[in-house]
C-alpha cells in the first residue's frame, strides 16, 4: 500500500511539475521516485518498482485511459530481473505482451547482461523473439567493457562495443 500511495503521489507531482496535463508517463514517476529514500533503479541494490501504469487523457470520456504497463519480477538476491511491457487493446481489460527484458547481475549487484525481446503475435503459438543483448564486464565495480549484439534470427552478431578505463578513485579516464 505504501508503494502504491508513493507511486500515485509521485506520478501526480511529476506530471504537474513537468506541465504535462494530458499524459501520465512512467518516466515522470521514475524521475520522482529516484529521490525516494528506499527506491533504486535496476543498476543498484534495494527496493525496485514492481509495476508502472502509463495513461493518456481521453477527451471523449473525459478521463484517464490505460495505455500500457510494465511489470517486473526479481529473483532472491536480485540476480535476475525480468520486465514485461504490455500494450492495451481495444478489448476492455485486455492487455497483450509488447516487449520483455531480462537483466542479469553478478554477486556484487553489477548488471552483467541484458537481453531484449519483442512479442511476435503473428506465429502460432505466439512467442518471444530476441532483438538484442548487451554484455558488461566489471573490474572493481567499474564497467570496463560493454558489448552489444543484434539477433539475426540464427545467432548473435556483434554490433558495437565500448571499452572504458578508470583511475584508482573509480573516475573514468578513457
C-alpha positions in Angstrom: 0.0 0.0 0.0 2.9 2.3 0.8 4.4 1.7 -2.6 1.1 2.4 -4.4 0.5 5.6 -2.5 4.1 6.8 -3.1 3.7 5.9 -6.8 0.4 7.8 -7.1 1.7 10.9 -5.3 5.0 10.7 -7.3 3.1 10.4 -10.6 0.9 13.4 -9.7 3.8 15.6 -8.6 5.9 14.6 -11.6 3.1 15.2 -14.1 2.2 18.6 -12.6 5.8 19.7 -12.3 6.5 18.9 -15.9 3.4 20.7 -17.1 2.0 17.6 -18.8 -1.6 17.8 -18.1 -2.8 15.4 -20.7 -0.3 12.5 -20.3 0.9 10.4 -17.4 4.2 8.6 -18.0 6.3 6.1 -16.1 9.3 8.3 -16.9 8.0 11.1 -14.8 7.2 8.7 -12.0 10.7 7.2 -12.3 12.3 10.7 -12.1 10.3 11.5 -9.0 11.0 8.1 -7.4 14.7 8.4 -7.9 14.7 10.8 -4.9 12.8 8.3 -2.8 14.5 7.1 0.4 14.4 3.3 -0.4 14.0 3.3 -4.2 16.8 2.2 -6.5 16.9 1.7 -10.3 17.8 -1.6 -12.0 21.5 -0.8 -11.7 21.6 -0.7 -7.9 20.6 -2.8 -5.0 17.5 -2.1 -3.0 13.8 -1.8 -3.4 12.5 -1.5 -7.0 9.2 -0.8 -8.7 7.2 -3.9 -9.4 4.9 -2.2 -12.0 4.2 1.1 -13.7 1.0 2.1 -15.4 1.0 4.5 -18.3 -2.2 6.5 -19.0 -3.3 9.1 -21.6 -6.2 11.6 -21.4 -9.2 10.8 -23.5 -11.2 13.9 -24.3 -14.3 11.8 -25.3 -14.8 10.4 -21.8 -13.3 12.8 -20.4 -10.8 10.8 -18.3 -7.6 8.9 -18.0 -7.3 5.7 -20.1 -4.8 2.9 -19.6 -2.3 2.9 -22.4 0.4 0.4 -21.4 2.0 -1.1 -18.3 5.2 -2.7 -17.3 5.5 -5.5 -14.7 8.8 -6.5 -13.2 9.8 -9.6 -11.2 13.0 -10.1 -9.2 14.8 -13.3 -8.0 16.0 -13.6 -4.5 19.2 -11.6 -4.1 18.1 -9.7 -7.3 20.3 -11.8 -9.6 17.8 -11.8 -12.4 15.2 -9.1 -13.2 12.5 -9.6 -15.8 10.4 -6.8 -17.0 7.4 -7.1 -19.3 5.8 -4.2 -21.2 2.2 -4.7 -22.0 0.1 -2.8 -24.6 -3.6 -2.1 -24.1 -6.0 -3.5 -26.7 -9.4 -2.2 -27.8 -11.0 -5.1 -25.9 -11.9 -3.9 -22.4 -9.5 -5.1 -19.7 -7.3 -6.9 -22.3 -3.5 -6.5 -22.4 -1.1 -8.0 -24.8 2.7 -8.5 -24.5 4.8 -6.0 -26.2 8.4 -6.3 -25.1 10.4 -8.2 -22.4 13.9 -7.6 -20.9 15.9 -9.9 -18.8 18.7 -8.4 -16.7 21.3 -10.5 -15.0 23.5 -9.4 -12.1 26.7 -10.7 -10.5 27.1 -11.2 -6.8 28.2 -7.6 -6.3 24.9 -6.3 -8.0 26.6 -5.2 -11.2 24.4 -5.8 -14.3 26.4 -8.2 -16.4 23.9 -8.8 -19.2 20.6 -7.6 -20.7 18.6 -9.5 -23.3 15.7 -7.8 -25.0 12.7 -9.5 -26.7 9.6 -8.5 -28.7 6.4 -10.4 -28.7 5.5 -12.0 -32.0 1.7 -12.4 -32.2 1.9 -13.5 -35.9 3.1 -17.0 -35.1 1.1 -19.9 -33.6 1.8 -20.3 -30.8 2.9 -16.7 -30.1 6.5 -16.4 -29.0 9.2 -14.0 -27.8 11.7 -13.0 -30.4 15.2 -12.0 -29.4 16.2 -8.5 -30.6 19.5 -7.5 -28.9 21.7 -8.2 -25.9 24.4 -6.3 -24.0 27.1 -8.0 -22.0 29.1 -6.0 -19.5 32.4 -6.7 -17.8 33.2 -5.2 -14.4 36.5 -4.6 -12.7 36.4 -3.3 -9.1 32.8 -2.2 -9.7 33.6 -0.3 -12.9 32.1 -1.2 -16.2 35.2 -1.7 -18.3 33.6 -3.4 -21.4 30.1 -3.3 -22.8 29.4 -5.3 -26.0 26.1 -5.1 -27.8 24.8 -7.8 -30.1 21.9 -8.0 -32.5 20.0 -11.2 -33.2 19.8 -12.1 -36.9 17.4 -14.9 -36.5 20.0 -17.6 -36.0 22.9 -16.1 -34.0 24.1 -13.1 -32.1 26.1 -10.6 -34.3 28.3 -8.1 -32.5 27.1 -4.6 -33.4 29.2 -2.3 -31.1 31.4 -2.3 -28.0 32.5 0.3 -25.5 35.8 0.0 -23.6 36.4 2.2 -20.5 39.4 2.8 -18.3 39.2 4.1 -14.7 41.7 5.6 -12.3 42.2 4.3 -8.8 39.4 6.5 -7.5 36.9 5.0 -9.9 36.7 8.0 -12.2 36.5 7.3 -15.9 39.7 8.2 -17.8 39.1 6.8 -21.4 
